[in-house]
């Protein structure tokens, strides 16, 4: 019964991304009640049949996975108080962070209910919701037209996308498949029916193709695989060095943008930046590369139309977003907030996953960090709800049951989680 209820709620949650209802004059996505339903299901399960081993292990992972959300909340709170911003700015920022926290909680609730098997229930719900979308589009546009557009999408590498493919270009769902693909590539021998899963996920990943996601998956999986061939200590130290390198590169990338990197790319190299040069120019009045730059607070980007530089008094969801999550975080958190955030996002969490999960889990988490790093350079994925669920759930699910047994053995001398 628990499985049926979860799959129903999860599939609906993934299906209803763009369906909203109005409550008190505020629009809410239908996915939120489904997400809360999953949390309530896990709470009931905890009350009726507590699993102490999973509770201990997942509590640790919940805290470490929520850390990159809580740090922006802390720094933003300071910025909001010092800057004396209006309540609408606080509500907007807290709402964005709350959505992240809810996504992490859903991921951990899934793993509490099902243990390591939770990864397959979550992925199954994602695939089910996406296949429903595919069938809906096929029914409206025709099977043959769908196939033709899909082939064109692949051949042109999404340069040409027909109307049916554009309807499936749900960025959040597409990017959310990335961590699962990395898991499948790295743990093929441990997966039941790996070819079936790989075929289904690959098809749905490509149906909503985002070009940047392809190299992100390849690079993430490749680096994780290389690290797995190293001895345990060398794997951990190498991963931490890679994490430190990503921190430095991310900041240098922000500095480069401030100093005309994209203008050089467009004028000297002749590469179409798709409006990013003008957008980054419009960003310049709002931030500085300086240790004294305090930041604007989470959610500030929703008050400015970066295509024109027009600032509004209330947040807008339809404005041109900043296609760069590193610059977004720097803009919002300031110099010191950015460094505290990215240190904990990478180094603190990498240490935790290697310490508690070993090389297999740590290298997988590194691969997902690299995947996100590539996306953050060019897109707006950091607040995507489904992508956050996937990135929180996948590395924790890896060898979770073994970690639970080891934790229980410390206290009871047995790996029975029913104690």
C-alpha positions, 0 to 999 in steps of 0.5 A: 500500500505504501508503495502504491501511495508513494508512486501515485503521489510522486508521479503526480508531483513530476507530472504537475510541474506547470499546473498551478492553483491560487490560494489567497491570491498567490499561485502555488504549483500542484506539485507542492501538495504532492511533495507534502503528501510524500513527507506525511507518508514518511512521517506516518511510517516513522510513527508506526514502524520507526527504522532507527538505522535509517533515521540516524544515517538519513538525518546526517545526510539531510543536514549535509544536503540542506547545507547549501540551502541554509547558508544562503538563507543565513547570509540573505537574512543578514543582508535583508536586515542590514538593507532594510528591504521590504517584506516582499523581498524576504517572502520571495527569497524565503520561498525560493529557499523553502522550495529547495529544502522541500525538495531535499526533504522529499528525497530523504523521505523517499529513502526513508520509506524504501532504503536504497530501493528508493532510487528506483521508485523515484526514477520510476515515477519520473519516467512514468510522468514523462512518458505520460507527457510524451503520450499526450504530445503524441496523441495531439501531434501524431506518432509519425510527426513525433518521430520525425521531430525527435530524429531531427532534434538528435541529428541537429543536436537540438539546433532544430526543434519542432513544436512537439519537441518544444513541448517536451523541453521541460528543463527541470525534468530533463536535467533531473535525469542527469544524476540518474544517468551518472549512477547507471553508468557507474553502477551498471553491474549492481543494477537489475535490468540496467539496459532497460533503465538506461534505454528509458532514461536516455530516451526521456533525457534526449526527448527534452534535450538540452545540449549542455546536459550531454557534456555535463553527464559525460564529464561527471561520469568520466571523472567519477570513474577515474577516481574510482580506480584510485586507492581510497585515500588518493580518491578522496584527496583527488576529489577534494583537489578537484572540488577546490579547483572548481571553486577557484574556476567558478570565481575566476569565471565571475571575474572574467564575465565582469571584465568582458569575457562574453564580449570577447567571445562574441566580437573576437571569436564570432560565437553567438552568446544568445543575448548573454553579452547584453544581459551581463552588461545589464548586471554590472551596476548591481554587483562588484568584484570586491571583498566589501560587496555584501550582496542583494539577498536570495531572489533579487534576480527576480526583480530585474529584467536582465534583457533590458535592465529594468527593475521592478518593485515586485518579483516577476517570474517571466523575466529573462533569468541570469543564465549563470548560477555562479554569478546569480549566487555571487550577486545575491550572497556577496563576496564572503557569502559566495565563498562560504556557500561554495566551500560547503557546497563542494568541500564540506559535502565531499568530505562527508560523502567520502567519510561515511560512504567510502570511495564508491559513494564519494566518487559518485557525489563528485560526478554529480557535483561536476555535472551541476558545475557545468550546468551552473556555468550556463543555465538556471538549474540551482533552484530547479525542484526536480533537479534538486531532488535527484541530486540529493537522492542519488548519491545518498541512495548509493550503498545506503542499506550497507551504511544503515547496517554498519550504523546499527552494528555500532549500537546493537551488534546487528544490522537488523533495522527493525530493532 
